[in-house]
Amino acid sequence: FTICNMAIEAGAKNGIFPVDDQTVEYMKQAGVKDYTVYEADEDANYEQVVDVDLSQVRPTVAFPHLPGNAHTIDEVEAMEPIYVDQVVIGSCTNGRISDLRKAAAILKGHKVAENVRVMVVPATQKIFLQCVHEGLVDIFVEAGCAFNTPSCGPCMGGHMGVLAKGEKCLSTTNRNFVGRMGDVESLIYLASPEVAAATAIKGYIANPERMEEGK
């Protein structure tokens, strides 16, 4: 098994999943030669087995102030528009090259909404260079985004995007606790890169499927 551990804010979360070919290839590319693969016993019993058809999962937005306070994009669309002051795409979470490609595909040819700050933060320097070579940086900058160097940045309220009192942010990062990005009276919504890109264009939390429909 590969164990993915996020021991942030003393609230450790971990996900355990079987090693596959993609994991092995990543280890090779990362230069890791010595590692141990753990597998479950063939006769292992589980308390509960849940099958999820990912093709049926709707885009989801986590409302303040917990990642688990989730609403589907359909529920969000039924509400009054939630206008935002800032959009953050990337950081260590959802800053993979695949994530940034998805966001760039939606932003291409568009401009971010007036009065909305949009920051793009690739997860690593390698991904930064990939964005440069693939022309993604051009798309983000031409759309009106600030393309930043890999960093925790706004996610932990350190710099680049610290929220003021009453401001709202739609972010692709992983935490939206009170005061996470700045003032304790600011609000953070969490979503996918696609939702973030659509929100950046519209100025309010938006459904990326509508962008594909030209609405």
N, C-alpha and C positions, 0 to 999 in steps of 0.2 A: 504494500500500500504506500501511497504518497500521502503525507500528512501536511496539510496547509494550515498554518497557525497564525492568527492575528492577535497577538497579546497586547492590544492597545487599550489604554485607560483602565488597566487592571481587570478588564472584562474579556477574558480569553475566549475566542471562538475558534473552532477548528472543523475542517471537513476532511473526511477520510474517503479515498476513492481508489479503485484498482489501478495499477500501473498499466498503461497502454503504450502502443508504439509511439504516439506523439510525445508522451512523457519521456521515453527512452531517448528519442531524437533530441528533445530539449536538453537533457542531461549531457549528451554528446556535444552539442553546440556550446554549452556552458563550460565545457572542459572538465566535467565531473566524471572521473573514471571509476572510483571506488564508492559504491553505495549498495545498500541491502534492500531487496524487494520483499515485502511482507505480503502474504496472501491469506485469505480466510480459509479455514478448514472446509473441506468439501462437504462435510456433514454438519456445518454450523447451523444453528437455529437462530431465528431472528424474532424479536417481539412483535414487529410489524413490518410489512413490506408495502411500500406505496409506489405505484406506477404513475408517472406523470407524462402526459402527451404534451411535449413542449410546443408543438405546433398550435396547440389550443390555448396557450398562455397569452393573455392580453398584455399589452404594454402597461406597466404599473408605476405608480408614483407614490413614494413614501412621504407622508405629511409630517410636519413638526409634531412632536419632538422625538420621535422614535422611528428607526428603520422599519419596524414592524407595523407602523400605522399606515397600512397600504390601501390604495384605492386604484381601481383600474382606470385606464384612460377614458373609458366609456362613462364611468362615474364622474370623472373630472369634467368631461364635456357637458354633463347635465347640470353642472354648477355654474354660478356666475364666474366669468373669466378671472383667473388668478394672475394678475400682472406682477412681473418681477423686475428687479433692479439689476440683477446680475445672473449670468449663466457661467458655470464652470464645467469644462469638458476635459476629463483626464485626471491627472495626478497619479498616485500609485494604483488607484482603482479605476477601471475603464479608461486607462491611458495606453492600452495595447495598440499596436498598429492596426489591428482589425477594427477596434473601436473608433479610431480616428478616421479610418477610411469611410466608415458608415456615416459619421458626422459630416465629413467633407462632402460626401455624395449628396447630402440634403442641402448643405449650405452653398454648393457650387451654383454660381449665377445669381445668388441672392445677396441681400444686405441685411445685417442684423438690425433689429428694431431701434428706433431712436430712443435715447435715454436708457439703453440696456448695455451694460458692460459685459463683454464675453471674453473669457480667458481659456486658452487651450494649453494643457500641460501634459506633454508626453511622459510616459512612465520612466524611460531610461534615455541615455544619450544615444544608444543604438537606434531606438525608435525615433528619436529626434532626427537623426540622419536619414532614416527611411522616409520620414515626412518631407525632408528637403529634396531627396532624390526622386520621390514620386510626385512632387508638385503639390502636395497637400498644404504645405506652408503658404504657397501662393493663394490657394483657395480660401484658407482661413483669413489671411491678412486682407485679401481683396473684399471679403465679406464684411470686414470691420472688426475682426477679432484681434486680440493681443495674443501672439504666440510666444509662450514662455519656456524657459529652460526647465528641464526635469527638476521637480521639487515638490515637497509637501505643500508649500505655499498656502493658498487660501483654505485648504481642507482643515488645517489645525489652527487657523487664525493667526498665523505667523506673519505673513506679508502677502502682497499681491492679491487684493480682493477682500480685505477685512471689512465686514459689514458694519454699517452704522445703525443707529437706533431705528427700528421700524422697517428696515430694508428686507426685501425678500430675495432669496437666491434659489435657483434650480441648479442642482449640482449632480454630477455623475459619481461623486465620491461615496464613502461608505458610512458616514455618521452624520446625524443632524440633531445632536443634543443641544440643549439650551447653551448659548454662548459659544458654540463650536467654532464659528467663523468670525466672531467678533462680539458686538453688543448683545447682551442677554435678551434684548427685546427685538432682535432680528429673527427672521424665520427662514429655515432651510428645508427645501423639498429635494428628494433624491429620485433620480430617474436614469434611464438608459441614454447613451450617446445620441440615439435617434430622436428621442423626446427632447433632449437638451438642444439639439440643432434646430428642431422645429420651433421650440420655445424662443430661441435666440432670434429667429426671423419674425415671429408673430408678436413677441413682447409679453406674451402670457403663456401659461402652460398649455402646450398644444400637442395634438395628435399627429405624429409623423406620417401616418397613413393619408391624412388630408393633403399633405404636401405632394405625395405621389399622385393624388387625384387632381392636383393643380388648384386646390381650394385655398 
